[in-house]
Amino acid sequence: MKEKEEIVLEPTEDPCCYRYGEYQIEVEFSPDGPTFLEAMQQYIERKLDGLMDEETDDL
């Protein structure tokens, strides 16, 4: 069984910016966009819909 690799994000001077190895990750939010919670809920719903579609394709 594969072990999960731990992901460590190194904080930078900007609280919306992180470093992961050689990659710099910058988080931006739109003032009129969805909240973080709404965005995560939509993401999870899309993932679950995709899993359900894959399961029914095999039938």
mmCIF file of the N, C-alpha and C atoms, coordinates in Angstrom:
data_MODEL
# 
_entry.id   MODEL 
# 
loop_
_atom_site.group_PDB 
_atom_site.id 
_atom_site.type_symbol 
_atom_site.label_atom_id 
_atom_site.label_alt_id 
_atom_site.label_comp_id 
_atom_site.label_asym_id 
_atom_site.label_entity_id 
_atom_site.label_seq_id 
_atom_site.pdbx_PDB_ins_code 
_atom_site.Cartn_x 
_atom_site.Cartn_y 
_atom_site.Cartn_z 
_atom_site.occupancy 
_atom_site.B_iso_or_equiv 
_atom_site.pdbx_formal_charge 
_atom_site.auth_seq_id 
_atom_site.auth_comp_id 
_atom_site.auth_asym_id 
_atom_site.auth_atom_id 
_atom_site.pdbx_PDB_model_num 
ATOM 1   N N  . MET A 1 1  ? 0.845   -1.176 0.000   1.00 0.00 ? 1  MET A N  1 
ATOM 2   C CA . MET A 1 1  ? 0.000   0.000  0.000   1.00 0.00 ? 1  MET A CA 1 
ATOM 3   C C  . MET A 1 1  ? 0.896   1.248  0.000   1.00 0.00 ? 1  MET A C  1 
ATOM 4   N N  . LYS A 1 2  ? 0.547   2.219  -0.822  1.00 0.00 ? 2  LYS A N  1 
ATOM 5   C CA . LYS A 1 2  ? 1.319   3.453  -0.901  1.00 0.00 ? 2  LYS A CA 1 
ATOM 6   C C  . LYS A 1 2  ? 1.048   4.323  0.316   1.00 0.00 ? 2  LYS A C  1 
ATOM 7   N N  . GLU A 1 3  ? 2.120   4.924  0.829   1.00 0.00 ? 3  GLU A N  1 
ATOM 8   C CA . GLU A 1 3  ? 1.954   5.880  1.909   1.00 0.00 ? 3  GLU A CA 1 
ATOM 9   C C  . GLU A 1 3  ? 1.744   7.263  1.309   1.00 0.00 ? 3  GLU A C  1 
ATOM 10  N N  . LYS A 1 4  ? 0.908   8.050  1.960   1.00 0.00 ? 4  LYS A N  1 
ATOM 11  C CA . LYS A 1 4  ? 0.668   9.408  1.480   1.00 0.00 ? 4  LYS A CA 1 
ATOM 12  C C  . LYS A 1 4  ? 1.884   10.268 1.756   1.00 0.00 ? 4  LYS A C  1 
ATOM 13  N N  . GLU A 1 5  ? 2.247   11.058 0.766   1.00 0.00 ? 5  GLU A N  1 
ATOM 14  C CA . GLU A 1 5  ? 3.366   11.971 0.912   1.00 0.00 ? 5  GLU A CA 1 
ATOM 15  C C  . GLU A 1 5  ? 2.892   13.233 1.612   1.00 0.00 ? 5  GLU A C  1 
ATOM 16  N N  . GLU A 1 6  ? 3.633   13.675 2.601   1.00 0.00 ? 6  GLU A N  1 
ATOM 17  C CA . GLU A 1 6  ? 3.266   14.881 3.323   1.00 0.00 ? 6  GLU A CA 1 
ATOM 18  C C  . GLU A 1 6  ? 3.641   16.101 2.493   1.00 0.00 ? 6  GLU A C  1 
ATOM 19  N N  . ILE A 1 7  ? 2.705   17.010 2.366   1.00 0.00 ? 7  ILE A N  1 
ATOM 20  C CA . ILE A 1 7  ? 2.940   18.237 1.619   1.00 0.00 ? 7  ILE A CA 1 
ATOM 21  C C  . ILE A 1 7  ? 3.211   19.353 2.613   1.00 0.00 ? 7  ILE A C  1 
ATOM 22  N N  . VAL A 1 8  ? 4.336   20.016 2.433   1.00 0.00 ? 8  VAL A N  1 
ATOM 23  C CA . VAL A 1 8  ? 4.704   21.110 3.325   1.00 0.00 ? 8  VAL A CA 1 
ATOM 24  C C  . VAL A 1 8  ? 4.774   22.395 2.512   1.00 0.00 ? 8  VAL A C  1 
ATOM 25  N N  . LEU A 1 9  ? 3.943   23.349 2.887   1.00 0.00 ? 9  LEU A N  1 
ATOM 26  C CA . LEU A 1 9  ? 3.959   24.660 2.252   1.00 0.00 ? 9  LEU A CA 1 
ATOM 27  C C  . LEU A 1 9  ? 4.749   25.606 3.143   1.00 0.00 ? 9  LEU A C  1 
ATOM 28  N N  . GLU A 1 10 ? 5.746   26.221 2.573   1.00 0.00 ? 10 GLU A N  1 
ATOM 29  C CA . GLU A 1 10 ? 6.570   27.166 3.332   1.00 0.00 ? 10 GLU A CA 1 
ATOM 30  C C  . GLU A 1 10 ? 5.976   28.563 3.197   1.00 0.00 ? 10 GLU A C  1 
ATOM 31  N N  . PRO A 1 11 ? 5.626   29.214 4.319   1.00 0.00 ? 11 PRO A N  1 
ATOM 32  C CA . PRO A 1 11 ? 5.065   30.564 4.230   1.00 0.00 ? 11 PRO A CA 1 
ATOM 33  C C  . PRO A 1 11 ? 6.111   31.570 3.748   1.00 0.00 ? 11 PRO A C  1 
ATOM 34  N N  . THR A 1 12 ? 5.632   32.603 3.094   1.00 0.00 ? 12 THR A N  1 
ATOM 35  C CA . THR A 1 12 ? 6.492   33.699 2.643   1.00 0.00 ? 12 THR A CA 1 
ATOM 36  C C  . THR A 1 12 ? 6.058   34.965 3.383   1.00 0.00 ? 12 THR A C  1 
ATOM 37  N N  . GLU A 1 13 ? 6.594   36.105 2.995   1.00 0.00 ? 13 GLU A N  1 
ATOM 38  C CA . GLU A 1 13 ? 6.212   37.362 3.647   1.00 0.00 ? 13 GLU A CA 1 
ATOM 39  C C  . GLU A 1 13 ? 4.754   37.717 3.384   1.00 0.00 ? 13 GLU A C  1 
ATOM 40  N N  . ASP A 1 14 ? 4.216   37.329 2.243   1.00 0.00 ? 14 ASP A N  1 
ATOM 41  C CA . ASP A 1 14 ? 2.827   37.600 1.867   1.00 0.00 ? 14 ASP A CA 1 
ATOM 42  C C  . ASP A 1 14 ? 1.951   36.438 2.354   1.00 0.00 ? 14 ASP A C  1 
ATOM 43  N N  . PRO A 1 15 ? 0.919   36.697 3.185   1.00 0.00 ? 15 PRO A N  1 
ATOM 44  C CA . PRO A 1 15 ? 0.097   35.603 3.715   1.00 0.00 ? 15 PRO A CA 1 
ATOM 45  C C  . PRO A 1 15 ? -0.711  34.854 2.639   1.00 0.00 ? 15 PRO A C  1 
ATOM 46  N N  . CYS A 1 16 ? -0.846  35.421 1.461   1.00 0.00 ? 16 CYS A N  1 
ATOM 47  C CA . CYS A 1 16 ? -1.576  34.757 0.378   1.00 0.00 ? 16 CYS A CA 1 
ATOM 48  C C  . CYS A 1 16 ? -0.628  34.050 -0.586  1.00 0.00 ? 16 CYS A C  1 
ATOM 49  N N  . CYS A 1 17 ? 0.619   33.921 -0.230  1.00 0.00 ? 17 CYS A N  1 
ATOM 50  C CA . CYS A 1 17 ? 1.621   33.339 -1.114  1.00 0.00 ? 17 CYS A CA 1 
ATOM 51  C C  . CYS A 1 17 ? 2.430   32.294 -0.344  1.00 0.00 ? 17 CYS A C  1 
ATOM 52  N N  . TYR A 1 18 ? 2.608   31.125 -0.945  1.00 0.00 ? 18 TYR A N  1 
ATOM 53  C CA . TYR A 1 18 ? 3.335   30.029 -0.312  1.00 0.00 ? 18 TYR A CA 1 
ATOM 54  C C  . TYR A 1 18 ? 4.322   29.435 -1.299  1.00 0.00 ? 18 TYR A C  1 
ATOM 55  N N  . ARG A 1 19 ? 5.300   28.723 -0.796  1.00 0.00 ? 19 ARG A N  1 
ATOM 56  C CA . ARG A 1 19 ? 6.285   28.045 -1.638  1.00 0.00 ? 19 ARG A CA 1 
ATOM 57  C C  . ARG A 1 19 ? 6.185   26.551 -1.371  1.00 0.00 ? 19 ARG A C  1 
ATOM 58  N N  . TYR A 1 20 ? 6.124   25.773 -2.453  1.00 0.00 ? 20 TYR A N  1 
ATOM 59  C CA . TYR A 1 20 ? 6.139   24.315 -2.386  1.00 0.00 ? 20 TYR A CA 1 
ATOM 60  C C  . TYR A 1 20 ? 7.262   23.845 -3.291  1.00 0.00 ? 20 TYR A C  1 
ATOM 61  N N  . GLY A 1 21 ? 8.412   23.552 -2.681  1.00 0.00 ? 21 GLY A N  1 
ATOM 62  C CA . GLY A 1 21 ? 9.587   23.198 -3.481  1.00 0.00 ? 21 GLY A CA 1 
ATOM 63  C C  . GLY A 1 21 ? 9.984   24.377 -4.346  1.00 0.00 ? 21 GLY A C  1 
ATOM 64  N N  . GLU A 1 22 ? 10.053  24.156 -5.650  1.00 0.00 ? 22 GLU A N  1 
ATOM 65  C CA . GLU A 1 22 ? 10.420  25.231 -6.570  1.00 0.00 ? 22 GLU A CA 1 
ATOM 66  C C  . GLU A 1 22 ? 9.210   26.033 -7.055  1.00 0.00 ? 22 GLU A C  1 
ATOM 67  N N  . TYR A 1 23 ? 8.005   25.650 -6.605  1.00 0.00 ? 23 TYR A N  1 
ATOM 68  C CA . TYR A 1 23 ? 6.779   26.321 -7.053  1.00 0.00 ? 23 TYR A CA 1 
ATOM 69  C C  . TYR A 1 23 ? 6.330   27.376 -6.054  1.00 0.00 ? 23 TYR A C  1 
ATOM 70  N N  . GLN A 1 24 ? 5.875   28.498 -6.571  1.00 0.00 ? 24 GLN A N  1 
ATOM 71  C CA . GLN A 1 24 ? 5.293   29.533 -5.735  1.00 0.00 ? 24 GLN A CA 1 
ATOM 72  C C  . GLN A 1 24 ? 3.787   29.511 -5.962  1.00 0.00 ? 24 GLN A C  1 
ATOM 73  N N  . ILE A 1 25 ? 3.024   29.415 -4.896  1.00 0.00 ? 25 ILE A N  1 
ATOM 74  C CA . ILE A 1 25 ? 1.568   29.324 -4.970  1.00 0.00 ? 25 ILE A CA 1 
ATOM 75  C C  . ILE A 1 25 ? 0.991   30.619 -4.422  1.00 0.00 ? 25 ILE A C  1 
ATOM 76  N N  . GLU A 1 26 ? 0.165   31.269 -5.222  1.00 0.00 ? 26 GLU A N  1 
ATOM 77  C CA . GLU A 1 26 ? -0.459  32.518 -4.797  1.00 0.00 ? 26 GLU A CA 1 
ATOM 78  C C  . GLU A 1 26 ? -1.972  32.344 -4.804  1.00 0.00 ? 26 GLU A C  1 
ATOM 79  N N  . VAL A 1 27 ? -2.603  32.698 -3.703  1.00 0.00 ? 27 VAL A N  1 
ATOM 80  C CA . VAL A 1 27 ? -4.046  32.562 -3.553  1.00 0.00 ? 27 VAL A CA 1 
ATOM 81  C C  . VAL A 1 27 ? -4.684  33.923 -3.773  1.00 0.00 ? 27 VAL A C  1 
ATOM 82  N N  . GLU A 1 28 ? -5.702  33.968 -4.628  1.00 0.00 ? 28 GLU A N  1 
ATOM 83  C CA . GLU A 1 28 ? -6.421  35.212 -4.881  1.00 0.00 ? 28 GLU A CA 1 
ATOM 84  C C  . GLU A 1 28 ? -7.909  34.956 -4.731  1.00 0.00 ? 28 GLU A C  1 
ATOM 85  N N  . PHE A 1 29 ? -8.613  35.918 -4.188  1.00 0.00 ? 29 PHE A N  1 
ATOM 86  C CA . PHE A 1 29 ? -10.052 35.826 -4.033  1.00 0.00 ? 29 PHE A CA 1 
ATOM 87  C C  . PHE A 1 29 ? -10.704 37.031 -4.697  1.00 0.00 ? 29 PHE A C  1 
ATOM 88  N N  . SER A 1 30 ? -11.800 36.796 -5.362  1.00 0.00 ? 30 SER A N  1 
ATOM 89  C CA . SER A 1 30 ? -12.557 37.868 -5.993  1.00 0.00 ? 30 SER A CA 1 
ATOM 90  C C  . SER A 1 30 ? -13.564 38.418 -4.983  1.00 0.00 ? 30 SER A C  1 
ATOM 91  N N  . PRO A 1 31 ? -13.695 39.731 -4.869  1.00 0.00 ? 31 PRO A N  1 
ATOM 92  C CA . PRO A 1 31 ? -14.629 40.282 -3.886  1.00 0.00 ? 31 PRO A CA 1 
ATOM 93  C C  . PRO A 1 31 ? -16.080 39.907 -4.170  1.00 0.00 ? 31 PRO A C  1 
ATOM 94  N N  . ASP A 1 32 ? -16.418 39.663 -5.423  1.00 0.00 ? 32 ASP A N  1 
ATOM 95  C CA . ASP A 1 32 ? -17.805 39.304 -5.751  1.00 0.00 ? 32 ASP A CA 1 
ATOM 96  C C  . ASP A 1 32 ? -17.957 37.818 -6.090  1.00 0.00 ? 32 ASP A C  1 
ATOM 97  N N  . GLY A 1 33 ? -16.934 37.031 -5.825  1.00 0.00 ? 33 GLY A N  1 
ATOM 98  C CA . GLY A 1 33 ? -16.975 35.601 -6.113  1.00 0.00 ? 33 GLY A CA 1 
ATOM 99  C C  . GLY A 1 33 ? -17.496 34.804 -4.920  1.00 0.00 ? 33 GLY A C  1 
ATOM 100 N N  . PRO A 1 34 ? -17.499 33.479 -5.065  1.00 0.00 ? 34 PRO A N  1 
ATOM 101 C CA . PRO A 1 34 ? -17.971 32.634 -3.964  1.00 0.00 ? 34 PRO A CA 1 
ATOM 102 C C  . PRO A 1 34 ? -16.990 32.660 -2.792  1.00 0.00 ? 34 PRO A C  1 
ATOM 103 N N  . THR A 1 35 ? -17.495 32.346 -1.608  1.00 0.00 ? 35 THR A N  1 
ATOM 104 C CA . THR A 1 35 ? -16.621 32.249 -0.445  1.00 0.00 ? 35 THR A CA 1 
ATOM 105 C C  . THR A 1 35 ? -15.759 31.000 -0.596  1.00 0.00 ? 35 THR A C  1 
ATOM 106 N N  . PHE A 1 36 ? -14.734 30.885 0.239   1.00 0.00 ? 36 PHE A N  1 
ATOM 107 C CA . PHE A 1 36 ? -13.871 29.709 0.204   1.00 0.00 ? 36 PHE A CA 1 
ATOM 108 C C  . PHE A 1 36 ? -14.697 28.446 0.451   1.00 0.00 ? 36 PHE A C  1 
ATOM 109 N N  . LEU A 1 37 ? -15.597 28.499 1.416   1.00 0.00 ? 37 LEU A N  1 
ATOM 110 C CA . LEU A 1 37 ? -16.439 27.348 1.747   1.00 0.00 ? 37 LEU A CA 1 
ATOM 111 C C  . LEU A 1 37 ? -17.320 26.953 0.559   1.00 0.00 ? 37 LEU A C  1 
ATOM 112 N N  . GLU A 1 38 ? -17.917 27.932 -0.116  1.00 0.00 ? 38 GLU A N  1 
ATOM 113 C CA . GLU A 1 38 ? -18.749 27.644 -1.292  1.00 0.00 ? 38 GLU A CA 1 
ATOM 114 C C  . GLU A 1 38 ? -17.918 27.028 -2.414  1.00 0.00 ? 38 GLU A C  1 
ATOM 115 N N  . ALA A 1 39 ? -16.719 27.555 -2.628  1.00 0.00 ? 39 ALA A N  1 
ATOM 116 C CA . ALA A 1 39 ? -15.851 27.024 -3.680  1.00 0.00 ? 39 ALA A CA 1 
ATOM 117 C C  . ALA A 1 39 ? -15.453 25.586 -3.378  1.00 0.00 ? 39 ALA A C  1 
ATOM 118 N N  . MET A 1 40 ? -15.109 25.284 -2.121  1.00 0.00 ? 40 MET A N  1 
ATOM 119 C CA . MET A 1 40 ? -14.751 23.917 -1.745  1.00 0.00 ? 40 MET A CA 1 
ATOM 120 C C  . MET A 1 40 ? -15.939 22.974 -1.889  1.00 0.00 ? 40 MET A C  1 
ATOM 121 N N  . GLN A 1 41 ? -17.120 23.430 -1.518  1.00 0.00 ? 41 GLN A N  1 
ATOM 122 C CA . GLN A 1 41 ? -18.321 22.602 -1.648  1.00 0.00 ? 41 GLN A CA 1 
ATOM 123 C C  . GLN A 1 41 ? -18.586 22.278 -3.120  1.00 0.00 ? 41 GLN A C  1 
ATOM 124 N N  . GLN A 1 42 ? -18.457 23.259 -3.988  1.00 0.00 ? 42 GLN A N  1 
ATOM 125 C CA . GLN A 1 42 ? -18.647 23.033 -5.426  1.00 0.00 ? 42 GLN A CA 1 
ATOM 126 C C  . GLN A 1 42 ? -17.605 22.057 -5.966  1.00 0.00 ? 42 GLN A C  1 
ATOM 127 N N  . TYR A 1 43 ? -16.360 22.200 -5.531  1.00 0.00 ? 43 TYR A N  1 
ATOM 128 C CA . TYR A 1 43 ? -15.286 21.312 -5.972  1.00 0.00 ? 43 TYR A CA 1 
ATOM 129 C C  . TYR A 1 43 ? -15.578 19.873 -5.554  1.00 0.00 ? 43 TYR A C  1 
ATOM 130 N N  . ILE A 1 44 ? -15.968 19.676 -4.299  1.00 0.00 ? 44 ILE A N  1 
ATOM 131 C CA . ILE A 1 44 ? -16.256 18.328 -3.805  1.00 0.00 ? 44 ILE A CA 1 
ATOM 132 C C  . ILE A 1 44 ? -17.451 17.734 -4.531  1.00 0.00 ? 44 ILE A C  1 
ATOM 133 N N  . GLU A 1 45 ? -18.486 18.533 -4.768  1.00 0.00 ? 45 GLU A N  1 
ATOM 134 C CA . GLU A 1 45 ? -19.657 18.043 -5.497  1.00 0.00 ? 45 GLU A CA 1 
ATOM 135 C C  . GLU A 1 45 ? -19.287 17.600 -6.911  1.00 0.00 ? 45 GLU A C  1 
ATOM 136 N N  . ARG A 1 46 ? -18.422 18.371 -7.589  1.00 0.00 ? 46 ARG A N  1 
ATOM 137 C CA . ARG A 1 46 ? -17.985 17.979 -8.942  1.00 0.00 ? 46 ARG A CA 1 
ATOM 138 C C  . ARG A 1 46 ? -17.192 16.684 -8.900  1.00 0.00 ? 46 ARG A C  1 
ATOM 139 N N  . LYS A 1 47 ? -16.313 16.534 -7.897  1.00 0.00 ? 47 LYS A N  1 
ATOM 140 C CA . LYS A 1 47 ? -15.530 15.303 -7.760  1.00 0.00 ? 47 LYS A CA 1 
ATOM 141 C C  . LYS A 1 47 ? -16.451 14.110 -7.513  1.00 0.00 ? 47 LYS A C  1 
ATOM 142 N N  . LEU A 1 48 ? -17.427 14.277 -6.623  1.00 0.00 ? 48 LEU A N  1 
ATOM 143 C CA . LEU A 1 48 ? -18.351 13.182 -6.329  1.00 0.00 ? 48 LEU A CA 1 
ATOM 144 C C  . LEU A 1 48 ? -19.190 12.829 -7.551  1.00 0.00 ? 48 LEU A C  1 
ATOM 145 N N  . ASP A 1 49 ? -19.623 13.832 -8.302  1.00 0.00 ? 49 ASP A N  1 
ATOM 146 C CA . ASP A 1 49 ? -20.381 13.567 -9.532  1.00 0.00 ? 49 ASP A CA 1 
ATOM 147 C C  . ASP A 1 49 ? -19.541 12.766 -10.508 1.00 0.00 ? 49 ASP A C  1 
ATOM 148 N N  . GLY A 1 50 ? -18.258 13.100 -10.624 1.00 0.00 ? 50 GLY A N  1 
ATOM 149 C CA . GLY A 1 50 ? -17.355 12.378 -11.510 1.00 0.00 ? 50 GLY A CA 1 
ATOM 150 C C  . GLY A 1 50 ? -17.165 10.940 -11.066 1.00 0.00 ? 50 GLY A C  1 
ATOM 151 N N  . LEU A 1 51 ? -17.076 10.719 -9.757  1.00 0.00 ? 51 LEU A N  1 
ATOM 152 C CA . LEU A 1 51 ? -16.935 9.351  -9.248  1.00 0.00 ? 51 LEU A CA 1 
ATOM 153 C C  . LEU A 1 51 ? -18.185 8.538  -9.517  1.00 0.00 ? 51 LEU A C  1 
ATOM 154 N N  . MET A 1 52 ? -19.321 9.164  -9.354  1.00 0.00 ? 52 MET A N  1 
ATOM 155 C CA . MET A 1 52 ? -20.581 8.453  -9.597  1.00 0.00 ? 52 MET A CA 1 
ATOM 156 C C  . MET A 1 52 ? -20.702 8.096  -11.078 1.00 0.00 ? 52 MET A C  1 
ATOM 157 N N  . ASP A 1 53 ? -20.291 9.004  -11.975 1.00 0.00 ? 53 ASP A N  1 
ATOM 158 C CA . ASP A 1 53 ? -20.352 8.735  -13.404 1.00 0.00 ? 53 ASP A CA 1 
ATOM 159 C C  . ASP A 1 53 ? -19.436 7.575  -13.779 1.00 0.00 ? 53 ASP A C  1 
ATOM 160 N N  . GLU A 1 54 ? -18.232 7.518  -13.178 1.00 0.00 ? 54 GLU A N  1 
ATOM 161 C CA . GLU A 1 54 ? -17.280 6.439  -13.479 1.00 0.00 ? 54 GLU A CA 1 
ATOM 162 C C  . GLU A 1 54 ? -17.836 5.100  -13.024 1.00 0.00 ? 54 GLU A C  1 
ATOM 163 N N  . GLU A 1 55 ? -18.516 5.067  -11.878 1.00 0.00 ? 55 GLU A N  1 
ATOM 164 C CA . GLU A 1 55 ? -19.059 3.805  -11.369 1.00 0.00 ? 55 GLU A CA 1 
ATOM 165 C C  . GLU A 1 55 ? -20.174 3.283  -12.269 1.00 0.00 ? 55 GLU A C  1 
ATOM 166 N N  . THR A 1 56 ? -21.011 4.157  -12.803 1.00 0.00 ? 56 THR A N  1 
ATOM 167 C CA . THR A 1 56 ? -22.117 3.709  -13.640 1.00 0.00 ? 56 THR A CA 1 
ATOM 168 C C  . THR A 1 56 ? -21.673 3.349  -15.042 1.00 0.00 ? 56 THR A C  1 
ATOM 169 N N  . ASP A 1 57 ? -20.516 3.866  -15.480 1.00 0.00 ? 57 ASP A N  1 
ATOM 170 C CA . ASP A 1 57 ? -20.006 3.523  -16.815 1.00 0.00 ? 57 ASP A CA 1 
ATOM 171 C C  . ASP A 1 57 ? -19.655 2.040  -16.924 1.00 0.00 ? 57 ASP A C  1 
ATOM 172 N N  . ASP A 1 58 ? -19.298 1.406  -15.798 1.00 0.00 ? 58 ASP A N  1 
ATOM 173 C CA . ASP A 1 58 ? -18.895 0.009  -15.816 1.00 0.00 ? 58 ASP A CA 1 
ATOM 174 C C  . ASP A 1 58 ? -20.069 -0.949 -15.847 1.00 0.00 ? 58 ASP A C  1 
ATOM 175 N N  . LEU A 1 59 ? -21.268 -0.455 -15.590 1.00 0.00 ? 59 LEU A N  1 
ATOM 176 C CA . LEU A 1 59 ? -22.434 -1.340 -15.541 1.00 0.00 ? 59 LEU A CA 1 
ATOM 177 C C  . LEU A 1 59 ? -22.940 -1.733 -16.889 1.00 0.00 ? 59 LEU A C  1 
# 
